[in-house]
Amino acid sequence: MKNPVRKNLKWNYIVNLMDGGFFGMAFGFVSISTILPLYVSTLTDSKLLIGLIPAIHNMGWQLPQLFMARKVAGLKRYKPFVFSMTVQERIPFFFLGLMTWFLPGASTQLRLLITFFLLIWQGLGGGIAANAWQNMIGKLFPSEYRGAFFGLQSAAANLLASGSAIAAGIILERFESPLDFTILFFAATICFSISWYFLGLTKESDENPVPVVEITIPFWQTILEILRKDRSFRWFLICRSMLQFGFMASAFYTVYAVRVHNVSEMTAGVLASVLMITQTVANPLLGWLGDRWSRKWLLVLGAVACCLSCILAWLAPSVGLFFVVIILIGLANTAYWTVGLAFTLDFGEEEQRSTYVGLANTLIAPATIVAPILGGLLVDLFNYSVTFIVAAIVSLLTAIAYLVFVQDPQKALSKI
């Protein structure tokens, strides 16, 4: 156990699980998909502004990562950068709490302006720290442990987020505005602070996986060289972008069940719970399987699960089958994110990791935005069935592309 990575493995596993768990708990109080849209709906009826909330969050996390790659590549230790920059994705919620408490009488336009400024700050803060954080995880945990770590961390985040989401509902019911949202924003800030504390306990050695060398090749030339030479990685990016259009159907599953099958609000809530439970169980399981079996095959099966969920949603004669639909999309989503994160870290040489991570996130950002817009457009122009069928076809094509064109990164290295 002379190797510092092996020596600190258990400690880093625990403190980073705690970091992720409390980070997830914080977002249970200020959910991007429920709480924040609900808050913004108290300020405006604009569906566009409300719909921008998850888009801002996703784009903020994905877009900066490639532009941070060169900076990250020159770091000897990742933790100091991650520790300082991740504050930018946590502190905006403290200011949201201050605004809701001290400026309840301010003009709606001013509060909307401040809110969206803080949401953009929060999203970009996460994106600026994300590349270095993923590289830190890659340094702290050997490849055979990464999938299990990402899975357990996501499971811890989902579990604690479930509890805080229930607490958020109770707070919204029992307290009047603006006190209810003030409590939620400050509760999230406390959880983010605890998460940040545990992140600070991470033990990272001063040893760099590879010597930091002077980069003489222009950065954009390096990117083009990777995309030109690494065919498997290029197809991996194509597949990740394609599957976003497979996932576009999932945004309408609950709405479809309510409007077509006339399910009650309670049943809709149960469906949401099934999704959360599925992902909580699937994250560590698929992470573990990826470490010991094949991450590539899990990505293939994830795309197949997405395809099957679309087909079953389209053909479901009753709401009973929607529980299977939700389980399948939960498995697909887990494979896409948890297994996909670990898979990305296996591409390229150590000194290229930050560039690969940046490419794997930034280049799929356009698809992340366009896919849900296309899904909604197809529903408006035609119907839900068309959206489900198109998503199923794209998901199946993605599974085939993964199977045929994407190689295991470790086997592909010798060909780069």
C-alpha positions as CSV (number, residue, x, y, z in Angstrom):
1,M,0.0,0.0,0.0
2,K,2.9,2.3,-0.6
3,N,1.1,3.8,-3.5
4,P,-0.6,7.0,-2.2
5,V,-3.7,6.3,-4.3
6,R,-4.2,2.9,-2.8
7,K,-3.3,4.1,0.7
8,N,-6.0,6.8,0.7
9,L,-8.5,4.9,-1.4
10,K,-10.9,4.0,1.4
11,W,-10.7,7.5,3.0
12,N,-11.3,9.2,-0.4
13,Y,-14.2,6.8,-1.2
14,I,-16.0,7.8,2.0
15,V,-15.5,11.5,2.0
16,N,-16.4,11.8,-1.7
17,L,-19.5,9.7,-1.2
18,M,-20.5,12.1,1.6
19,D,-19.7,15.1,-0.7
20,G,-22.0,13.7,-3.4
21,G,-24.7,12.6,-0.9
22,F,-25.1,16.0,0.7
23,F,-24.8,17.7,-2.8
24,G,-27.8,15.6,-3.9
25,M,-29.6,16.5,-0.7
26,A,-29.1,20.1,-1.4
27,F,-30.7,19.7,-4.8
28,G,-33.6,17.9,-3.3
29,F,-34.5,21.2,-1.6
30,V,-34.0,23.3,-4.8
31,S,-34.8,20.8,-7.5
32,I,-34.1,22.0,-11.1
33,S,-37.2,20.2,-12.3
34,T,-39.7,21.1,-9.6
35,I,-38.8,23.7,-6.9
36,L,-36.9,26.3,-9.0
37,P,-39.6,26.2,-11.8
38,L,-42.2,26.5,-9.1
39,Y,-40.5,29.6,-7.6
40,V,-40.0,31.2,-11.0
41,S,-43.7,30.6,-11.7
42,T,-44.6,32.9,-8.8
43,L,-42.8,35.7,-10.7
44,T,-43.9,35.0,-14.3
45,D,-46.3,33.0,-16.4
46,S,-43.8,32.7,-19.2
47,K,-43.4,29.0,-20.1
48,L,-40.2,29.9,-22.0
49,L,-38.5,31.4,-18.9
50,I,-39.7,28.5,-16.8
51,G,-38.4,26.0,-19.4
52,L,-35.1,27.7,-19.5
53,I,-34.2,26.7,-16.0
54,P,-33.0,23.1,-16.7
55,A,-31.5,24.2,-20.0
56,I,-29.4,26.8,-18.2
57,H,-28.3,24.2,-15.6
58,N,-27.4,21.6,-18.3
59,M,-25.7,24.0,-20.6
60,G,-23.8,25.7,-17.8
61,W,-22.4,22.3,-16.7
62,Q,-21.5,21.0,-20.2
63,L,-20.3,24.0,-22.2
64,P,-17.3,25.3,-20.2
65,Q,-15.6,21.9,-19.8
66,L,-13.7,21.8,-23.1
67,F,-12.6,25.4,-22.6
68,M,-11.2,24.4,-19.2
69,A,-9.3,21.4,-20.5
70,R,-6.0,23.2,-21.1
71,K,-6.0,24.8,-17.7
72,V,-6.8,21.4,-16.1
73,A,-4.1,19.7,-18.1
74,G,-1.5,21.9,-16.5
75,L,-2.5,21.2,-12.9
76,K,-0.3,19.2,-10.7
77,R,-3.1,18.8,-8.1
78,Y,-6.8,19.1,-9.0
79,K,-8.3,19.4,-5.5
80,P,-7.3,23.1,-4.8
81,F,-8.9,24.2,-8.1
82,V,-12.0,22.1,-7.6
83,F,-12.4,23.2,-4.0
84,S,-12.2,26.9,-4.9
85,M,-14.2,26.9,-8.1
86,T,-17.1,24.6,-6.9
87,V,-18.1,27.4,-4.5
88,Q,-19.4,29.2,-7.6
89,E,-22.1,26.5,-8.0
90,R,-23.1,26.6,-4.3
91,I,-23.1,30.2,-3.1
92,P,-25.8,31.5,-5.6
93,F,-28.5,29.7,-3.6
94,F,-27.4,31.7,-0.5
95,F,-28.1,34.9,-2.5
96,L,-31.4,33.5,-3.7
97,G,-32.3,33.0,0.0
98,L,-31.3,36.6,0.8
99,M,-33.3,38.0,-2.2
100,T,-36.5,36.1,-1.3
101,W,-36.3,37.3,2.3
102,F,-35.2,40.9,1.9
103,L,-36.6,41.8,-1.5
104,P,-40.2,40.4,-1.5
105,G,-41.6,43.8,-2.4
106,A,-39.1,44.5,-5.2
107,S,-40.4,44.7,-8.8
108,T,-41.0,41.3,-10.5
109,Q,-38.6,42.3,-13.3
110,L,-35.8,42.9,-10.9
111,R,-36.3,39.7,-9.0
112,L,-36.5,37.7,-12.3
113,L,-33.3,39.4,-13.5
114,I,-31.5,38.6,-10.2
115,T,-32.8,35.0,-10.2
116,F,-31.7,34.2,-13.8
117,F,-28.3,35.9,-13.2
118,L,-27.8,33.6,-10.1
119,L,-28.9,30.5,-12.1
120,I,-26.5,31.3,-14.9
121,W,-23.8,31.9,-12.3
122,Q,-24.6,28.5,-10.7
123,G,-24.6,26.6,-13.9
124,L,-21.4,28.0,-15.2
125,G,-19.8,27.6,-11.8
126,G,-20.5,23.9,-12.0
127,G,-19.2,23.6,-15.5
128,I,-15.9,25.4,-14.7
129,A,-15.2,23.0,-11.8
130,A,-16.5,19.8,-13.6
131,N,-13.6,19.0,-15.8
132,A,-11.1,19.2,-12.9
133,W,-13.4,17.3,-10.6
134,Q,-13.7,14.4,-13.1
135,N,-9.9,14.4,-13.5
136,M,-9.5,14.4,-9.8
137,I,-11.8,11.3,-9.5
138,G,-9.8,9.7,-12.3
139,K,-6.6,10.3,-10.3
140,L,-8.0,9.2,-6.9
141,F,-9.6,6.0,-8.1
142,P,-8.1,3.3,-10.3
143,S,-10.2,2.4,-13.4
144,E,-11.5,-0.8,-11.7
145,Y,-13.1,1.3,-8.9
146,R,-14.5,4.3,-10.9
147,G,-17.8,2.8,-12.0
148,A,-18.7,1.6,-8.6
149,F,-17.8,5.0,-7.1
150,F,-19.9,7.0,-9.6
151,G,-22.7,4.6,-9.0
152,L,-22.6,4.7,-5.2
153,Q,-22.2,8.5,-5.2
154,S,-25.2,8.9,-7.5
155,A,-27.2,6.4,-5.3
156,A,-26.3,8.4,-2.2
157,A,-27.3,11.7,-3.9
158,N,-30.6,10.2,-5.1
159,L,-31.4,8.7,-1.7
160,L,-30.8,11.9,0.3
161,A,-32.4,14.0,-2.5
162,S,-35.6,11.9,-2.0
163,G,-35.7,12.8,1.7
164,S,-35.1,16.5,1.2
165,A,-37.6,16.6,-1.7
166,I,-40.3,15.3,0.7
167,A,-39.2,17.9,3.3
168,A,-39.4,20.6,0.6
169,G,-43.0,19.6,-0.1
170,I,-43.9,19.9,3.6
171,I,-42.2,23.3,3.9
172,L,-44.0,24.6,0.9
173,E,-47.3,23.4,2.3
174,R,-46.8,24.7,5.9
175,F,-45.2,28.1,5.3
176,E,-46.3,31.2,3.4
177,S,-44.3,32.9,0.7
178,P,-41.6,34.2,0.8
179,L,-40.7,32.3,3.9
180,D,-41.1,28.9,2.3
181,F,-38.7,29.5,-0.5
182,T,-36.3,31.3,1.8
183,I,-36.1,28.2,4.0
184,L,-35.5,26.0,1.0
185,F,-32.7,28.1,-0.4
186,F,-31.0,28.4,3.0
187,A,-31.5,24.6,3.7
188,A,-29.8,23.9,0.3
189,T,-27.0,26.3,1.2
190,I,-26.3,24.4,4.5
191,C,-26.3,21.1,2.6
192,F,-23.9,22.5,0.0
193,S,-21.6,23.7,2.7
194,I,-21.5,20.3,4.4
195,S,-20.8,18.7,1.0
196,W,-18.0,21.2,0.4
197,Y,-16.5,20.4,3.8
198,F,-16.3,16.7,2.9
199,L,-14.8,17.6,-0.5
200,G,-12.1,19.5,1.4
201,L,-11.2,16.3,3.3
202,T,-10.1,14.6,0.1
203,K,-6.5,13.4,0.2
204,E,-4.8,14.0,-3.1
205,S,-1.1,13.3,-3.5
206,D,1.3,15.8,-5.0
207,E,2.3,13.1,-7.5
208,N,1.0,13.7,-11.0
209,P,-0.1,10.6,-13.0
210,V,2.2,11.9,-15.8
211,P,4.8,14.7,-15.8
212,V,3.4,18.1,-16.6
213,V,5.1,19.0,-19.8
214,E,5.1,22.2,-21.8
215,I,2.3,22.2,-24.4
216,T,3.8,23.3,-27.7
217,I,0.9,22.1,-30.0
218,P,-1.9,24.6,-30.3
219,F,-4.9,23.5,-28.1
220,W,-7.4,23.5,-31.0
221,Q,-5.0,21.4,-33.1
222,T,-4.8,18.9,-30.3
223,I,-8.6,18.7,-30.2
224,L,-8.8,18.2,-34.0
225,E,-6.1,15.5,-33.8
226,I,-8.1,13.6,-31.2
227,L,-11.3,13.8,-33.2
228,R,-9.5,12.8,-36.4
229,K,-7.4,9.9,-35.0
230,D,-9.6,8.4,-32.3
231,R,-12.4,6.9,-34.3
232,S,-13.9,5.1,-31.4
233,F,-14.1,8.2,-29.2
234,R,-15.6,10.1,-32.2
235,W,-18.4,7.6,-32.4
236,F,-18.8,7.6,-28.6
237,L,-19.6,11.4,-28.9
238,I,-22.0,10.7,-31.8
239,C,-23.8,8.0,-29.7
240,R,-24.1,10.3,-26.7
241,S,-25.6,13.0,-28.8
242,M,-27.9,10.7,-30.6
243,L,-29.3,9.2,-27.3
244,Q,-30.3,12.6,-26.2
245,F,-33.0,12.4,-28.9
246,G,-33.9,9.0,-27.5
247,F,-34.4,10.5,-24.1
248,M,-36.6,13.2,-25.5
249,A,-39.7,11.0,-25.2
250,S,-39.1,10.4,-21.4
251,A,-40.1,14.0,-20.6
252,F,-43.6,13.2,-21.8
253,Y,-44.2,9.9,-20.1
254,T,-46.0,11.2,-17.0
255,V,-47.9,13.8,-19.0
256,Y,-49.0,11.1,-21.5
257,A,-50.1,8.8,-18.6
258,V,-52.2,11.5,-17.1
259,R,-53.8,12.8,-20.3
260,V,-54.3,9.5,-22.2
261,H,-54.7,6.9,-19.4
262,N,-56.3,9.4,-16.9
263,V,-54.0,8.4,-14.0
264,S,-54.4,10.2,-10.7
265,E,-51.9,12.7,-9.2
266,M,-51.1,10.0,-6.6
267,T,-50.3,7.5,-9.3
268,A,-48.1,10.1,-11.1
269,G,-46.3,10.6,-7.8
270,V,-45.8,6.8,-7.4
271,L,-44.3,6.7,-10.9
272,A,-41.9,9.4,-9.9
273,S,-40.9,7.4,-6.8
274,V,-40.4,4.3,-8.9
275,L,-38.0,6.3,-11.1
276,M,-36.1,7.5,-8.1
277,I,-35.9,4.0,-6.5
278,T,-34.8,2.5,-9.8
279,Q,-31.9,4.9,-10.2
280,T,-30.9,4.6,-6.6
281,V,-30.6,0.8,-7.0
282,A,-29.2,0.8,-10.6
283,N,-26.4,3.3,-10.0
284,P,-24.2,1.2,-7.8
285,L,-25.2,-2.0,-9.5
286,L,-24.4,-0.8,-13.1
287,G,-21.3,0.9,-11.8
288,W,-20.1,-2.3,-10.2
289,L,-21.0,-4.3,-13.4
290,G,-19.1,-1.8,-15.5
291,D,-15.9,-2.2,-13.5
292,R,-16.1,-6.0,-13.6
293,W,-17.8,-6.8,-17.0
294,S,-18.0,-4.2,-19.8
295,R,-18.9,-0.5,-19.8
296,K,-19.4,-0.6,-23.5
297,W,-22.0,-3.4,-23.3
298,L,-23.9,-1.5,-20.5
299,L,-24.1,1.5,-22.8
300,V,-25.5,-0.7,-25.5
301,L,-28.1,-2.2,-23.1
302,G,-28.9,1.3,-21.8
303,A,-29.7,2.4,-25.4
304,V,-31.8,-0.7,-25.9
305,A,-33.7,0.0,-22.6
306,C,-34.4,3.5,-23.8
307,C,-35.8,2.1,-27.1
308,L,-38.0,-0.4,-25.2
309,S,-39.3,2.2,-22.9
310,C,-40.4,4.3,-25.9
311,I,-42.1,1.3,-27.6
312,L,-43.9,0.2,-24.4
313,A,-45.1,3.8,-23.7
314,W,-46.5,3.9,-27.3
315,L,-48.2,0.5,-27.1
316,A,-49.2,0.4,-23.4
317,P,-52.9,-0.5,-23.2
318,S,-53.1,0.7,-19.6
319,V,-51.1,2.6,-17.0
320,G,-49.9,-0.7,-15.4
321,L,-47.3,-1.1,-18.1
322,F,-46.0,2.4,-17.4
323,F,-44.2,1.1,-14.3
324,V,-42.1,-1.0,-16.6
325,V,-41.6,2.0,-18.9
326,I,-40.3,4.1,-15.9
327,I,-38.0,1.3,-14.7
328,L,-36.5,1.0,-18.2
329,I,-35.9,4.7,-18.7
330,G,-34.3,4.8,-15.2
331,L,-31.9,2.0,-16.2
332,A,-31.2,3.8,-19.5
333,N,-30.5,7.1,-17.8
334,T,-28.2,5.5,-15.2
335,A,-26.2,3.7,-17.9
336,Y,-25.9,7.0,-19.9
337,W,-24.6,9.1,-17.0
338,T,-23.0,6.8,-14.4
339,V,-21.4,4.3,-16.8
340,G,-20.7,7.1,-19.4
341,L,-18.7,9.1,-16.9
342,A,-16.5,6.2,-16.0
343,F,-16.2,5.2,-19.7
344,T,-15.0,8.7,-20.7
345,L,-12.2,8.6,-18.2
346,D,-10.8,5.4,-19.9
347,F,-10.1,7.2,-23.2
348,G,-6.8,8.5,-24.3
349,E,-3.5,8.8,-22.4
350,E,-3.3,10.4,-18.9
351,E,-2.1,13.7,-20.2
352,Q,-5.0,13.9,-22.6
353,R,-7.7,13.1,-20.1
354,S,-8.9,16.7,-19.5
355,T,-9.3,17.2,-23.2
356,Y,-11.3,14.0,-23.6
357,V,-13.5,14.9,-20.6
358,G,-14.1,18.4,-22.1
359,L,-15.0,17.0,-25.5
360,A,-17.3,14.4,-24.1
361,N,-19.4,17.0,-22.3
362,T,-19.2,20.2,-24.3
363,L,-19.8,18.7,-27.7
364,I,-23.1,17.0,-26.6
365,A,-24.4,20.3,-25.2
366,P,-26.2,21.3,-28.4
367,A,-28.1,18.0,-28.5
368,T,-29.0,18.4,-24.9
369,I,-30.8,21.6,-25.8
370,V,-32.2,20.7,-29.2
371,A,-33.6,17.2,-28.3
372,P,-36.4,18.3,-25.8
373,I,-37.4,21.2,-28.1
374,L,-37.7,18.7,-31.0
375,G,-39.7,16.3,-28.8
376,G,-42.1,19.1,-27.9
377,L,-42.4,20.2,-31.5
378,L,-43.3,16.7,-32.6
379,V,-46.0,16.5,-30.0
380,D,-47.4,19.9,-31.0
381,L,-47.3,19.1,-34.8
382,F,-48.4,15.5,-34.6
383,N,-49.0,13.6,-31.3
384,Y,-47.2,11.7,-28.5
385,S,-47.0,8.5,-30.6
386,V,-44.8,10.2,-33.2
387,T,-42.4,11.4,-30.6
388,F,-42.2,8.0,-29.0
389,I,-41.6,6.2,-32.3
390,V,-38.9,8.7,-33.5
391,A,-37.2,8.4,-30.1
392,A,-37.4,4.6,-30.3
393,I,-35.8,4.5,-33.7
394,V,-33.0,6.8,-32.7
395,S,-32.3,4.8,-29.5
396,L,-32.1,1.6,-31.5
397,L,-29.7,3.2,-34.0
398,T,-27.6,4.4,-31.1
399,A,-27.4,0.9,-29.6
400,I,-26.2,-0.5,-33.0
401,A,-23.6,2.4,-33.4
402,Y,-22.3,1.6,-29.9
403,L,-22.0,-2.0,-30.7
404,V,-20.4,-1.7,-34.1
405,F,-18.3,1.5,-33.9
406,V,-17.3,2.0,-30.3
407,Q,-14.4,0.0,-28.9
408,D,-13.4,-0.5,-25.3
409,P,-11.1,2.5,-24.7
410,Q,-8.3,0.4,-23.2
411,K,-8.2,-1.8,-26.3
412,A,-8.4,1.2,-28.5
413,L,-5.3,3.0,-27.0
414,S,-2.9,1.0,-29.1
415,K,-4.5,2.2,-32.3
416,I,-4.4,5.9,-31.4
